[in-house]
Amino acid sequence: MAKRTKSKPQERGSVLFDVLYEDESRASNRRVPMEILGGLDGDAPARELIEEQDRAISEKSGRPLRAIRSLTRSPPRPINIGDE
């Protein structure tokens, strides 16, 4: 019987982004899958995905598409372990 080797852990989950639009409106905690980020493109794929999502939302709602001014990663949430 062959010995089973332990596989490396896979990076799963998502990264949250805050979006600032040209009209000064803001969207917080927009979720982007981790697997599309990184490499030479950095966070550029996140912008493309969020723009694609915004396009779909705009078409369904009948509202005009908002242009993205900036995109930043949301700060990590603090972990509450109870009152100390």
N, C-alpha and C positions, 0 to 999 in steps of 0.2 A: 504494500500500500504506500502511495506517495505521501510525503510529508507536506502538510498544508502550510503555506507561508502567509504571514499576516500582510494584508494589503495596507497601503498608505491611506490615511484619512483623506476624504474628498472635501474640498471647500464647497460648502452648500450655504444656501441662504440668500440674503439680499442686503443691499446697501441702501441707506436712505439719503435722499438729496433734497435740499431746499432750492426752490426755483424763484428767481426774481424776474418778472416780466417787464417789458418796456413801459407799460402803463402804470408802473410802480406797484402792481398787485403781486402777491406772493403765494406760493404753494409750498407747504412744508411736508417733509417726510414722504416724498415720492419714492416708491419702492422700485429698485432696479436689481435684477438677478446678478449675483457675483460673477457668474461664469462669463459674462460679456465684457467685464472690466479688466483692466490691466494690460500688460504688453506695451507695445510702442504707442498705442492710441490713448492710453491712460483712461480718463473719464469721458472722452469724446463719444464712445458708443452709448453712454448713459444719456447724453444730450440728444442723440439721434432717436433713441427709444422714447424719451419723454416727448420730443416733438411729434413723433408718430402717434403716441397716445393722445396728445393734445389735438392733433388733426382729426382723429376719430371722434373725440368728444365734441369738437366744433361742428363736425358734419351732423352728428346725431342731435345736438341741441339747437342748431341753427344760429349759434352765436359766432361772431368773427374769431378767427384764430389769433391768439396773442403771441407776439414775438418774445423769445427768451432773451433777457439781457445777460443774466449770469446764472450759473449753476454751481452750487457748493455742496459738499458732503455735510449732512446733518451731524451735529455733535452727538457723541454717544450718550445714551440715556444712563443716568445714575442708577445703580442697583440698590434698592432698599431692602435691607435684611431685617427690618423691624426697628422698633424704638429702642434706643440704647440709653 
